[in-house]
Amino acid sequence: MTDSSSSTAPAGGKPAAAPKPPNPVFKMMGLPNIRFKLPSRNWMIFLTITGSLTSAIVYDRREKRRAQQKWCDLVAHLANEPLEVNQMRRKLTVYLAAPPGDGLRIARDHFKEYVKPILTAAALDYNVIEGRREGEVRAGAAEHIRKIRRKAGEQTTVVEEPSVETVVLEAREKIGVTDEPGPKGDLVIGRHTWKEYVRGLHEGWLGPLDPPLAPVEEAVAVPEGAEETMKDIATGDQPSPSPTDTQETPETKPDEANNGQVTKLEDIKVDDTKTEEPKAEQEEKEKPSKPTGPKPAYITTADYPTAQLPSTIPQSLDSSIPIEFPHILGFTNTPIRMYRYFNQRHLAESIGRDVASIVLASDARPYRNETLGFDSELSGASIDATPSSSPDDSSAELPHGNHELQTVLAKEEKEWHKSIYNPIDEDRERVWINDIALDSRISSRMKHSLLSAEDEARSQRIAEQKEYILGEERPVPVSFWRSMWINYGYGEDDETIRRKPILGNIDGEDDA
């Protein structure tokens, strides 16, 4: 018999190395023998992929917070400016609509994530006009302008119903509360909202103050002799038989169910009792149904040249700024959505600059006419259809695609869901897919907010940590471990310690 030990020996004749004994400390603690070694091939692949994705997300979110903090610090000095006791904070108007093919929640999240932090840092008030369906923002913007025109004293037959907003405004006027002096502005989020905003702006200033009349239903032609028959039925009299009637006598009629037998009308019993409907159902039928869609337009785009410009319109409208809203749906567009998910820092930088420009309101320019060149400034005389026309000439009209107002954020239309292009009811508005119609009297008064060169340079210094909020010094940076101790331990930061009151010897005893 061969020795069992020789069977385990390698081919070279050397015995195999004995395994390393486990650490006695681990053995006493009941832990297994932990041996440090490189992970396997599968684990290396898994850790590489997850680590790369995690690092990309962490880096993007950190840079996104830095970009947002830079623009917040740029406008934060407005929150520290003194305000009179009888003044209300400057208010901006935000236009928000559900993107094509999706709901309003995604638009609200976009506003809260990129726009609202900067407005909050500047302590500005804002009014939001939302739209869940196509046409609601257009109706809201036009009604907002019509209220301004009615308040300015234009004649109208519309009697506004009292609301909470009107009651509050009247109460503020009685006690002498006014708005903070300063320029206002409009924030328009997305290309679809921009189209409705421009349409509502034209409708509000060019359209009438009175709503359009409801369409009159066409009268149905009544044949000759039918009017007298209807009167007899209404009074309860039986109409006289005509010679062209059937040969049966008026007292009898054939009964098909009785195999053609003749049944007298006297034998047929008619139940005159009427079933009474419940009062609740009758009231529901009597109540007019409320319109579910947006209000109809007061004016069409074809009526812009012939519309009269109201005398209450200012020479320059409030500045506006279009905000990017990239939104794409579909499984095949997953790579594009992933790329945007890992590059939110660029979107935060672009939106932050636009929002800061309208918050600071330091500079603005008219929207350009691309037919005159990209760098040419837009003026009232340069955009008229005829050289001799003035900005208030009603015959001035702009062709499609030649103005900056018509091409702003145009790249977003390529990513809209295809469902909005499906044929629908002709009575429904198609503001999103229709071209933007402009009138020179309105477009010449619109302005685009800009960030001044001084504010742009200061934002760069804030990003490089060379400057801080105006009138304040940058706080000393706190280490990571100390911030963790302050937030989750028992430590206190320097600001909290500085605000603590210093109490003397309240017992009146001298120190020994």
Phi, psi and omega in degrees: 000143180273154179288138180293332181288331180287339179287333180271352182286146179291174184293331180288347180095353180274140179288151179290147181290137180288142179298147181292132181294146181293159178294127181296335179293314177298324181293319179292329178278354180082015180269153179286173180284105182274118181244120181280125180207165179290145179291165181285176181298317181295319178293325178295319178296315181296313182292326179294315181293310181295322178293322179293315179296317179297317180295321179294319180292317181296318180294317181295317181292326177294315178292328177295317178296322179295318179296316179294322179293327178297313181287330175293319178292333180291327183252001186292339181291341177293331179289338181267357180288140180291149181228138180295154183290338181255025180236147175259151183295150178300135187241135173256162178246125181250126178255123188224133180218151178295134180292158180300127179085003182219179183264180183284339183298320181294327177288321177295320178296322178297320178293316182291331185275325188245330188258314187298322180302325181285321176295323179292321179296326179274358180057042178262147176270155180212151178243129185255129172250110186255160176213122179273336181229169181294127178104345183286323177292321176301314179294321180292319179293319179294319180292325177298320179288322179296326176296322178295320179292320178295321180292331179285349175110013178288146182285135180203155177262359182280131176254113183287135177284140180294135179229174180296321181295315180293322179296319179294318180295319178295321178295322179292323178294324181293323182268001175086024178273128181238168177279154178295131179293138180150161181289145175256188181188170181237130175255118183245120187256112174098154179292320181295322177290326179296320179297317178290326179295315179294319178295317179294327178295317178292320180294322182292322183269331182262337183279168179283166177276335179273140181293154179292153180289147179291145180295135181274131180287140180288138180286138180279132180291127180261128180293163181293138181087341181284334181294318178294322178296320179294324177293320179296320179294322181294324180275352178095000179277148178275134179291146180287141182288146179263160181295338182276001179290176180293167185283347178293148177288157179293346180271346182230159174208149180289143178247109182291330181290337179259034177059044175081006179290154182268129179245133179284147178292338180291333182281345182275123179266129180252128180273110181279352181287131179257138178284124180278128177281152176301149182296326181296319179292322178296320179293323179294323179290325181286331181291135177288140180288135181282139178293133181271333182272182177291161180293147180294155181289142179280341182208148178262165181293334179289341181266004180299313183297330183266356182284146179270135180279129181291154181284345182274357181288134180284164179290336179220125179279167178297143181293151181229162179214125175276134183254135179296142177216074179290123183210118182225140181242167176111142180292325181291343178265018180300319177301321179294320180293323177293319179298319179290330179293326181270001181227044178287345181293325179290321178294320179296323178293316182292313181292322179299321178295318181293317181292321179295327180293321180279337176287314179287325178052044181271338182205152179204156179221155174290157176288139187276154173257115187290342178291337180264002183111150184290328183268002180279137179282144181273127178231167183295323182281338185279344184252003181285153180291326179245144183297331184271000183277151179262169179300335180264010180288130184286346182270357182282126181217144183255138175287163183284143172084006182248011184228149180296328178298334182271342184249358182292134181056030183292338182292341180288338181294333180291342183256004179290152180291144185289348183293336182285346179267000178291145178292133181229191180300138182293335182285345182281147180289144176234061183289324186292319185266349178279159178288153179280116178266131183239151171240132187297333180290333178266315183295329179289342180266350181277145183230150179252126181289144180228155174266124184293162180296326179293316178292325177296318178293322179292326176296325177293321178292326177292321178294327178274004179061029175268345182215161182227197178300141181302129179084004180229157177257145181293129180292156180292132181295141181255137180293163183295315184292325179289322177295323176294321179293324179289319185282322187242358179249222183240013181276169179225143179281171185294326181293320178293320179294324181292328181279350180290137178286143179260113182262139178277204180280093185283343180276349179076016180262139178282144179289139181286000000 
